[in-house]
Amino acid sequence: MQGELIRASQSRLPEERLRPERPRSDCPVLLSQRLVLRAPHEEDIDALAHLANNANIATMVSRMPYPYSAKDAADFVRRAKTGEIGKCVYAITRGDNGAFLGCCGLEPQEDNQTVEIGYWLGEPHWNQGYATEAAHVLIDMAFRTREIDYIDARCRVTNVASRRVIQKCGFQFQGSGMFGSLAMGGMVAVEWFRLDRKTWMSLRSWGELR
Ligand SMILES: CC(C)(COP(=O)(O)OP(=O)(O)OC[C@H]1O[C@@H](n2cnc3c(N)ncnc32)[C@H](O)[C@@H]1OP(=O)(O)O)[C@@H](O)C(=O)NCCC(=O)NCCS
């Protein structure tokens, strides 16, 4: 019986094999070399309020208020738990000591084939590869567990660090546009990037050819 199941799964085309047989909509805990991505909880509130109260972060994302209070942090954790801000919100934490570093998440788009990725890291933790590491496991989870064909990313045209993270994940430039920024009090110019399932599969299999 098990042999039949294995043969059945191996007989699928490579592209089909990497599609989930039973798509899931929850957010499993994700592990990478240095990080644990898990649901935000009450113990994160102090660190979240401290790190998020930073104009260098708020002005680069769409919906983060600035200044950012402990009440905003508590509200964020509550809304993440109830699913009000999307069903896939993660706290990015260090695997060795559990320290809270920032947040990331996936937001389904209206076409049901696309999710948009978002992330921020506390400024003391920038430029150590954490955002890229978190994005890699989040992207892998999204393509492996959801029936999606695309992951989108948007960053302000001035956001050199985020554009670099997006490039290191294999996204390709699609165009320019605008999005609303709460902290900027209006619309800001952004670049739109996309990673499609076949490009992701190609990147994932590249190492196996060596
Ligand atoms: C964008 C952000 C998440 C990046 O986090 P991070 O953990 O520092 O990212 P990584 O270390 O994985 O990669 C950052 C890359 O940007 C590069 N970089 C950072 N600042 C740079 C600058 N001023 N000029 C050129 N490159 C820069 C780093 O060198 C690194 O690239 P490399 O690995 O090729 O050297 C973080 O800066 C942040 O939270 N910013 C505010 C919120 C935000 O912009 N969120 C994204 C919204 S789209």
The ligand as a Gaussian input file, in Angstrom:
#p B3LYP/6-31G(d) Opt

LIG

0 1
 C       14.277000      45.634000       5.040000
 C       14.720000      44.883000       6.278000
 C       13.628000      43.927000       6.704000
 C       15.993000      44.090000       5.938000
 O       16.307000      43.273000       7.053000
 P       17.758000      42.638000       7.228000
 O       17.646000      41.518000       8.185000
 O       18.724000      43.715000       7.516000
 O       18.022000      42.094000       5.750000
 P       19.212000      41.143000       5.286000
 O       20.363000      41.285000       6.244000
 O       18.663000      39.794000       5.047000
 O       19.599000      41.786000       3.874000
 C       19.786000      43.172000       3.760000
 C       20.584000      43.457000       2.508000
 O       20.484000      44.847000       2.192000
 C       21.766000      45.397000       2.095000
 N       21.694000      46.773000       2.523000
 C       21.188000      47.247000       3.671000
 N       21.290000      48.592000       3.691000
 C       21.850000      48.953000       2.513000
 C       22.200000      50.193000       1.919000
 N       21.976000      51.339000       2.544000
 N       22.755000      50.191000       0.683000
 C       22.969000      49.019000       0.026000
 N       22.653000      47.810000       0.529000
 C       22.101000      47.790000       1.755000
 C       22.622000      44.541000       3.009000
 O       24.003000      44.675000       2.703000
 C       22.059000      43.163000       2.668000
 O       22.494000      42.722000       1.414000
 P       23.743000      41.687000       1.218000
 O       23.386000      40.447000       1.981000
 O       23.803000      41.485000      -0.250000
 O       24.938000      42.352000       1.790000
 C       15.056000      45.851000       7.448000
 O       15.987000      46.789000       7.000000
 C       13.812000      46.561000       7.943000
 O       13.086000      46.035000       8.766000
 N       13.577000      47.794000       7.425000
 C       12.393000      48.572000       7.839000
 C       11.081000      47.897000       7.469000
 C       11.051000      47.489000       6.022000
 O       11.634000      48.122000       5.160000
 N       10.323000      46.403000       5.742000
 C       10.142000      45.940000       4.386000
 C        9.037000      46.692000       3.749000
 S        8.930000      46.324000       2.026000

